[in-house]
Amino acid sequence: MQMMQRLKKYLAVFLVFSFLFSFSARAVMAEDTMQRTLTDSLYGGLIGALLGTAVLLLTDNPGDHIDYIATGAGVGILGGAAYGIATSGVVERAGAEVEDGRVTFNMPTVKKEKVFDEKVNKVEEIESVDLIKLNF
């Protein structure tokens, strides 16, 4: 009985936070960087909570480890925020850049490009990631 009460508390807290993050993401539509960071944080939190639930179900006594859900959500939010900040830069970066004999490693950014496909008569959005950039 006590396990169900704790589970309900964690679920209620998670739903409140997910509502706040989704509301915040819609409220800041004009700011692309903030929107991307908040959206990635929300998705990271959801994925983290799902992974925490999966790990919880793999334990012998799930009632003793309900905090795995909150821990997974927290780690997911932090990871999503870090990814959103790293990929929201204006400068498109490759995973590794070689310039003047120096090699720098970066968080690669996803480039989006709209291309008209004549075969299906439709505009498609293509996403790509540069792994290595060489400057001559």
C-alpha positions as a LaTeX table, in Angstrom:
\begin{tabular}{lrrr}
\hline
Residue & $x$ (\AA) & $y$ (\AA) & $z$ (\AA) \\
\hline
Met1 & 0.00 & 0.00 & 0.00 \\
Gln2 & 2.82 & 2.39 & 0.88 \\
Met3 & 4.54 & 1.57 & $-2.41$ \\
Met4 & 1.47 & 2.68 & $-4.38$ \\
Gln5 & 1.32 & 5.99 & $-2.50$ \\
Arg6 & 4.98 & 6.69 & $-3.27$ \\
Leu7 & 4.46 & 5.73 & $-6.89$ \\
Lys8 & 1.50 & 8.12 & $-7.13$ \\
Lys9 & 3.58 & 10.94 & $-5.62$ \\
Tyr10 & 6.42 & 10.41 & $-8.09$ \\
Leu11 & 3.98 & 10.19 & $-10.97$ \\
Ala12 & 2.25 & 13.41 & $-9.92$ \\
Val13 & 5.56 & 15.28 & $-9.61$ \\
Phe14 & 6.70 & 13.97 & $-12.99$ \\
Leu15 & 3.44 & 15.03 & $-14.68$ \\
Val16 & 3.65 & 18.52 & $-13.16$ \\
Phe17 & 7.23 & 18.97 & $-14.36$ \\
Ser18 & 6.46 & 17.63 & $-17.83$ \\
Phe19 & 3.50 & 20.03 & $-18.09$ \\
Leu20 & 5.65 & 22.96 & $-17.01$ \\
Phe21 & 8.36 & 22.10 & $-19.52$ \\
Ser22 & 5.92 & 21.67 & $-22.39$ \\
Phe23 & 4.21 & 24.97 & $-21.48$ \\
Ser24 & 7.56 & 26.73 & $-21.29$ \\
Ala25 & 8.59 & 25.35 & $-24.67$ \\
Arg26 & 5.45 & 26.76 & $-26.29$ \\
Ala27 & 5.78 & 30.11 & $-24.53$ \\
Val28 & 9.24 & 30.76 & $-25.94$ \\
Met29 & 8.55 & 30.03 & $-29.62$ \\
Ala30 & 10.34 & 33.19 & $-30.78$ \\
Glu31 & 13.63 & 32.15 & $-29.19$ \\
Asp32 & 14.85 & 29.18 & $-31.23$ \\
Thr33 & 17.78 & 28.36 & $-28.95$ \\
Met34 & 15.64 & 28.30 & $-25.83$ \\
Gln35 & 12.91 & 26.35 & $-27.59$ \\
Arg36 & 15.34 & 23.67 & $-28.73$ \\
Thr37 & 16.92 & 23.41 & $-25.28$ \\
Leu38 & 13.57 & 23.10 & $-23.50$ \\
Thr39 & 12.25 & 20.59 & $-26.02$ \\
Asp40 & 15.40 & 18.46 & $-25.73$ \\
Ser41 & 15.15 & 18.67 & $-21.93$ \\
Leu42 & 11.54 & 17.50 & $-22.02$ \\
Tyr43 & 12.31 & 14.59 & $-24.32$ \\
Gly44 & 15.38 & 13.72 & $-22.27$ \\
Gly45 & 13.30 & 13.67 & $-19.10$ \\
Leu46 & 10.66 & 11.44 & $-20.67$ \\
Ile47 & 13.24 & 9.02 & $-22.04$ \\
Gly48 & 15.09 & 9.02 & $-18.72$ \\
Ala49 & 11.89 & 8.27 & $-16.81$ \\
Leu50 & 11.10 & 5.41 & $-19.18$ \\
Leu51 & 14.60 & 3.99 & $-18.75$ \\
Gly52 & 14.31 & 4.38 & $-14.97$ \\
Thr53 & 11.02 & 2.48 & $-15.09$ \\
Ala54 & 12.59 & $-0.27$ & $-17.18$ \\
Val55 & 15.48 & $-0.64$ & $-14.74$ \\
Leu56 & 12.98 & $-0.60$ & $-11.86$ \\
Leu57 & 11.10 & $-3.51$ & $-13.39$ \\
Leu58 & 14.31 & $-5.52$ & $-13.67$ \\
Thr59 & 14.98 & $-5.43$ & $-9.90$ \\
Asp60 & 13.88 & $-8.11$ & $-7.46$ \\
Asn61 & 11.89 & $-5.71$ & $-5.23$ \\
Pro62 & 10.53 & $-2.90$ & $-7.42$ \\
Gly63 & 8.84 & $-1.23$ & $-4.45$ \\
Asp64 & 12.20 & $-0.53$ & $-2.87$ \\
His65 & 13.61 & 1.24 & $-5.93$ \\
Ile66 & 10.88 & 3.63 & $-7.11$ \\
Asp67 & 13.37 & 6.48 & $-6.93$ \\
Tyr68 & 14.95 & 5.07 & $-10.13$ \\
Ile69 & 12.18 & 6.78 & $-12.10$ \\
Ala70 & 12.94 & 10.21 & $-10.66$ \\
Thr71 & 16.69 & 9.66 & $-11.02$ \\
Gly72 & 16.27 & 8.64 & $-14.66$ \\
Ala73 & 14.09 & 11.68 & $-15.35$ \\
Gly74 & 16.58 & 14.01 & $-13.69$ \\
Val75 & 19.54 & 12.62 & $-15.58$ \\
Gly76 & 17.52 & 12.74 & $-18.80$ \\
Ile77 & 16.58 & 16.40 & $-18.27$ \\
Leu78 & 20.20 & 17.35 & $-17.62$ \\
Gly79 & 21.41 & 15.35 & $-20.62$ \\
Gly80 & 18.71 & 16.81 & $-22.87$ \\
Ala81 & 19.55 & 20.34 & $-21.75$ \\
Ala82 & 23.25 & 19.77 & $-22.40$ \\
Tyr83 & 22.49 & 18.38 & $-25.86$ \\
Gly84 & 20.10 & 21.25 & $-26.64$ \\
Ile85 & 22.65 & 23.87 & $-25.64$ \\
Ala86 & 25.46 & 22.15 & $-27.53$ \\
Thr87 & 23.50 & 21.80 & $-30.76$ \\
Ser88 & 21.70 & 25.15 & $-30.75$ \\
Gly89 & 24.73 & 27.18 & $-31.79$ \\
Val90 & 24.49 & 29.30 & $-34.89$ \\
Val91 & 27.76 & 27.87 & $-36.20$ \\
Glu92 & 27.42 & 24.48 & $-37.82$ \\
Arg93 & 30.17 & 22.20 & $-36.57$ \\
Ala94 & 31.59 & 18.86 & $-37.53$ \\
Gly95 & 32.63 & 16.20 & $-35.05$ \\
Ala96 & 36.30 & 16.86 & $-35.78$ \\
Glu97 & 37.80 & 19.87 & $-37.56$ \\
Val98 & 41.32 & 19.98 & $-38.99$ \\
Glu99 & 42.73 & 23.44 & $-39.67$ \\
Asp100 & 46.39 & 24.49 & $-39.92$ \\
Gly101 & 47.55 & 21.14 & $-38.58$ \\
Arg102 & 45.40 & 21.39 & $-35.44$ \\
Val103 & 42.58 & 19.00 & $-34.68$ \\
Thr104 & 39.62 & 20.12 & $-32.60$ \\
Phe105 & 36.77 & 17.91 & $-31.44$ \\
Asn106 & 33.26 & 19.38 & $-31.16$ \\
Met107 & 29.71 & 18.31 & $-30.57$ \\
Pro108 & 28.48 & 17.83 & $-34.16$ \\
Thr109 & 25.37 & 19.78 & $-35.10$ \\
Val110 & 22.53 & 18.53 & $-37.25$ \\
Lys111 & 22.08 & 20.52 & $-40.45$ \\
Lys112 & 18.58 & 20.72 & $-41.91$ \\
Glu113 & 18.03 & 21.44 & $-45.58$ \\
Lys114 & 14.80 & 21.57 & $-47.56$ \\
Val115 & 15.00 & 19.96 & $-50.99$ \\
Phe116 & 12.31 & 19.66 & $-53.65$ \\
Asp117 & 11.95 & 16.07 & $-54.87$ \\
Glu118 & 10.69 & 16.08 & $-58.45$ \\
Lys119 & 9.77 & 12.37 & $-58.43$ \\
Val120 & 7.13 & 12.71 & $-55.73$ \\
Asn121 & 6.51 & 16.44 & $-56.29$ \\
Lys122 & 7.10 & 17.24 & $-52.65$ \\
Val123 & 9.45 & 19.33 & $-50.51$ \\
Glu124 & 11.43 & 17.13 & $-48.14$ \\
Glu125 & 13.61 & 18.07 & $-45.21$ \\
Ile126 & 16.98 & 16.34 & $-45.16$ \\
Glu127 & 19.06 & 16.20 & $-42.00$ \\
Ser128 & 22.79 & 15.54 & $-42.08$ \\
Val129 & 25.75 & 15.54 & $-39.71$ \\
Asp130 & 29.34 & 16.29 & $-40.74$ \\
Leu131 & 31.82 & 14.03 & $-39.00$ \\
Ile132 & 35.09 & 15.54 & $-40.26$ \\
Lys133 & 35.76 & 18.99 & $-41.71$ \\
Leu134 & 39.06 & 19.72 & $-43.46$ \\
Asn135 & 40.09 & 23.29 & $-44.28$ \\
Phe136 & 42.70 & 23.66 & $-47.04$ \\
\hline
\end{tabular}
